[in-house]
Amino acid sequence: MEFLSPRALNRATLSRQLLLDRAELPALTAIERLAGLQAQAPDSSYVGLWSRLRDFTVDELAKPLAAREVVRSTLMRGTVHLVTAADGLALWPTIEPVVERGFLGHYSREVAGLDLAAIAEAGRALLAERPRTRAEIRVALADRWPDADPTALAYAIQSLLPLAHVTPRGLWGQTGPAAFALLEEWVGAPITDGITLDDLVLRYLEAFGPATVRDAQVWSGLTKLKEVFERLRPRLRTFAGADGKELFDLPDSPRPDPETPAPPRFLPEYDNVLLSHADRVRVIPDGRRVPLPPGNGGRRGTLLVDGEFLAIWAIKGATLTIESRTPLRDQDSIAEEGVRLLEFVVPDQNHDVRFDLGG
């Protein structure tokens, strides 16, 4: 069995995540190929696509979001993802157990003894009228279940029904409370029968492979995928990782030479390339935690240097500050990429890139 080093895994994953070379792709095509982007912070997806697509502009995402061709919805790992409308409709039936399990893990005590099916139906009727904020959902359901925790009731609706986070939140630079609509109503199409587990694993490997069974489970939030990999084994290629674990991959997916140059890349908050493997050594060799800052997104994130997460960045005003525990290689290239990031996030200003090293 062929051995793959962490660096080889790094270059393979960066290639598939469009982080070795910016791709000339429409945003919708890229979102589908990437198996969605983390979108917990609404503006983060814009920076994520800017880092991956050549000459990307805000309108390339804002327009399909406004046209409901792409949506923000709670899916993999029970977290908010940006996906195409078609993927949102197909993924929900397969991922729904993950979302519900996450809800019950937080609110099982608060909803004990309640009829969750009745709560879901009440929420469906409520959202069929118009999109609602979480606060509006709390108030409406509290009238029917006055003794229940209203916050738990609102989160039950988010977890038991396929929902879209509606615009204008999610459009670049626009803020406001999150509001929700029934996914089918928002995109004007029914929920499908769901993507099969086999196809879900293949989509994952295409976007994040080579990977272990455990990696796919961490990315999706699903469990017991070993039998899926075994069923797919004749269609896959296998490798050995540095820790001896078996890695699976699509036979024809790119696995670049480990010495392929990896330019500096500014990633947004919660970027999936950092969160989609059980063993993150391929991109986080020192095991540092991925920061999860609050906010609307697009102003903070992590920096890949030679393909590895080595620094964090933040934009305040027109100044980009890069913080690292240690000196960084090729600071000129990092600064040049940083100026391009500033031109995207805060155009038409006097930009400044600063390094805060060794802190």
C-alpha positions, 0 to 999 in steps of 0.5 A: 500500500502506497504511503502518503505523508502529511505534506502529500495529504496537504497538497492533495486537499489544497488542490481539491479545495482550490487553494493551490491555484485560484480556479476560473470557475463560476461561484455556483460550480465552485460551491458544489465542487467544494461540498459547500462552504462553512457559513456560520459567519455570513460574510465569511463565504465571500472571503472563502471564495475570493481565496479560491477563485480568480477575479472573484467579486462580491456580486458573484455570490451576492446575486445567486444568494439573492436569487435563491440559487444558493442558500445558507442552511444548517447541514453538515456537523449541525452547522451553517453551510453555504450550498447550492439550492439543489444540494440543500434540498438533497442533503437535508434528508441524509443530514437531518439526524445529525442536526436533530442529534445536536439539538437533543444533545443541548436541549434534551432536558428542556424538551423532555415530555414534549411532542416534538412532532407537534412542535415541528408542525406548529413551526412549519405552519408559522414559517409557511406564512413568512420568514421569522426571526428566532425571537418571533418564533419564541414568542409565537410558540410560547403561546401554545407551550407556555410552560416550555423553555421558549429558546428550546422551542425556537431551536427545535424548529431550526433543528427539526425542519429544513430551513434557509437563512434568508436574505438580506442577511448573508449579502455582503456587508448587510447585517441584522438578526437571522431570519428563517424560511422553510427551505422548500418555500424559499427556493421553490422546489421540494425536498428530494429523497436525499443523497445516498450515503455512498454518494455523500462519501464520494462527494466528501472524498472529491472535496477533501480526500484522501481521508479516513472513515473517521475523517468523513464522519467528523466532516458530516457528523454522521456515524457508522460510515465504515460499512459505506467505505467497505461497500465503496472499496472496489471503486476507491484507491487506498493508501497508508497515512503516517500513523498507519491508518488506511486512507481512501480516495477516488482513483483519478482525483488529483494528488500533486507532488508534495513539493508543489508550491503552496502560495499564502492563502487568507482563509475566513472564519470556520473555513472547512479546510481546517475543520473537515478531518479528524486528524488535522495534521495535514494543515495544522501540524502543531495541533493548535486550535482553530479560532472561532471568533464571533461576528458577521465574518469577513474581517478575521481568519487564519493564514496558510503559509506553505499550506499550513495554518501558521497565523491569524489575521484581522482587518480593522479599518483599512489595516490588516494585522497578521499575528504569528507565534513565530517568524513567517517565511516569505513575508513579501508574498504574504504582504502582497496577498494581504494587500489584495485581500484589503482591496477586496474587503475594504476597497478604495482606501489607504491600505496597510499590512502589519506583522505581529510576530512572536507574540 
